[in-house]
């Protein structure tokens, strides 16, 4: 289990224990993180699990593939640290990472 800190849209931070090997989206849904709708259930097609990864963790998250990049380019609030939570796999190296819900 890895501790992930979600900063929700209302500004509240919520620390959760995420199961390694699962996605940030699953951790968010299982812990009722406000703002993660996950409409497509992790199929990387809707963008409703859009998050921003803090800069010190961007290089060590699971790699982004072209499908994720395509979805992100369709979002108005896409930025340098943007990722889809359904595509970021939790592992020990992400311990203490802060994720901003977009």
FIMI-820113 format. One record per residue (C-alpha): x, y, z; residue number from 0; residue in three letters. Coordinates in steps of 0.02 Angstrom, whole numbers, plus 50000, padded with zeros to 5 digits. Example, Ala and Ser with C-alpha at 12.3 -4.5 7.8 and 13.67 -1.06 7.14 Angstrom:
(r (50615, 49775, 50390), 0, "ALA")
(r (50684, 49947, 50357), 1, "SER")
END
This chain:
(r (50000, 50000, 50000), 0, "UNK")
(r (50059, 50174, 49957), 1, "UNK")
(r (50003, 50340, 50032), 2, "UNK")
(r (49936, 50460, 49900), 3, "UNK")
(r (49872, 50634, 49943), 4, "UNK")
(r (49729, 50699, 49835), 5, "UNK")
(r (49695, 50886, 49834), 6, "UNK")
(r (49512, 50895, 49790), 7, "UNK")
(r (49427, 51036, 49693), 8, "UNK")
(r (49362, 51112, 49855), 9, "UNK")
(r (49542, 51131, 49916), 10, "UNK")
(r (49530, 50992, 50045), 11, "UNK")
(r (49673, 50867, 50049), 12, "UNK")
(r (49633, 50685, 50079), 13, "UNK")
(r (49768, 50556, 50112), 14, "UNK")
(r (49726, 50379, 50055), 15, "UNK")
(r (49809, 50210, 50059), 16, "UNK")
(r (49815, 50152, 49877), 17, "UNK")
(r (49843, 49972, 49828), 18, "UNK")
(r (50002, 49947, 49728), 19, "UNK")
(r (49970, 49887, 49551), 20, "UNK")
(r (49804, 49976, 49534), 21, "UNK")
(r (49774, 50146, 49456), 22, "UNK")
(r (49758, 50313, 49544), 23, "UNK")
(r (49579, 50317, 49477), 24, "UNK")
(r (49534, 50157, 49570), 25, "UNK")
(r (49611, 50227, 49729), 26, "UNK")
(r (49513, 50389, 49706), 27, "UNK")
(r (49347, 50302, 49674), 28, "UNK")
(r (49371, 50179, 49818), 29, "UNK")
(r (49405, 50326, 49935), 30, "UNK")
(r (49267, 50442, 49873), 31, "UNK")
(r (49383, 50576, 49807), 32, "UNK")
(r (49275, 50722, 49752), 33, "UNK")
(r (49296, 50767, 49568), 34, "UNK")
(r (49350, 50597, 49502), 35, "UNK")
(r (49198, 50538, 49405), 36, "UNK")
(r (49281, 50397, 49307), 37, "UNK")
(r (49138, 50387, 49183), 38, "UNK")
(r (49228, 50266, 49065), 39, "UNK")
(r (49288, 50155, 49210), 40, "UNK")
(r (49470, 50174, 49164), 41, "UNK")
(r (49461, 50148, 48976), 42, "UNK")
(r (49558, 50310, 48943), 43, "UNK")
(r (49420, 50387, 48839), 44, "UNK")
(r (49326, 50518, 48940), 45, "UNK")
(r (49449, 50627, 49037), 46, "UNK")
(r (49341, 50630, 49194), 47, "UNK")
(r (49486, 50570, 49300), 48, "UNK")
(r (49600, 50714, 49250), 49, "UNK")
(r (49731, 50755, 49382), 50, "UNK")
(r (49893, 50852, 49393), 51, "UNK")
(r (50046, 50763, 49464), 52, "UNK")
(r (50167, 50865, 49570), 53, "UNK")
(r (50327, 50902, 49475), 54, "UNK")
(r (50445, 50797, 49581), 55, "UNK")
(r (50345, 50640, 49538), 56, "UNK")
(r (50308, 50670, 49353), 57, "UNK")
(r (50460, 50577, 49290), 58, "UNK")
(r (50431, 50423, 49398), 59, "UNK")
(r (50248, 50389, 49362), 60, "UNK")
(r (50202, 50254, 49237), 61, "UNK")
(r (50236, 50315, 49059), 62, "UNK")
(r (50103, 50406, 48959), 63, "UNK")
(r (50049, 50324, 48798), 64, "UNK")
(r (49978, 50411, 48643), 65, "UNK")
(r (49795, 50375, 48684), 66, "UNK")
(r (49808, 50464, 48851), 67, "UNK")
(r (49893, 50612, 48767), 68, "UNK")
(r (49752, 50622, 48640), 69, "UNK")
(r (49619, 50630, 48776), 70, "UNK")
(r (49718, 50760, 48874), 71, "UNK")
(r (49734, 50875, 48722), 72, "UNK")
(r (49544, 50884, 48715), 73, "UNK")
(r (49533, 50955, 48893), 74, "UNK")
(r (49527, 51143, 48922), 75, "UNK")
(r (49628, 51134, 49083), 76, "UNK")
(r (49769, 51024, 49018), 77, "UNK")
(r (49938, 51077, 49089), 78, "UNK")
(r (50118, 51016, 49104), 79, "UNK")
(r (50084, 50891, 49246), 80, "UNK")
(r (49917, 50830, 49179), 81, "UNK")
(r (49880, 50645, 49178), 82, "UNK")
(r (49727, 50534, 49176), 83, "UNK")
(r (49718, 50447, 49345), 84, "UNK")
(r (49662, 50287, 49259), 85, "UNK")
(r (49832, 50276, 49173), 86, "UNK")
(r (49945, 50306, 49324), 87, "UNK")
(r (49987, 50144, 49413), 88, "UNK")
(r (50022, 50153, 49599), 89, "UNK")
(r (50185, 50083, 49665), 90, "UNK")
(r (50302, 50111, 49812), 91, "UNK")
(r (50402, 50248, 49726), 92, "UNK")
(r (50247, 50360, 49728), 93, "UNK")
(r (50239, 50361, 49919), 94, "UNK")
(r (50178, 50532, 49979), 95, "UNK")
(r (50139, 50598, 49805), 96, "UNK")
(r (50014, 50741, 49796), 97, "UNK")
(r (49886, 50733, 49656), 98, "UNK")
(r (49779, 50884, 49613), 99, "UNK")
(r (49605, 50840, 49550), 100, "UNK")
(r (49562, 50943, 49397), 101, "UNK")
END
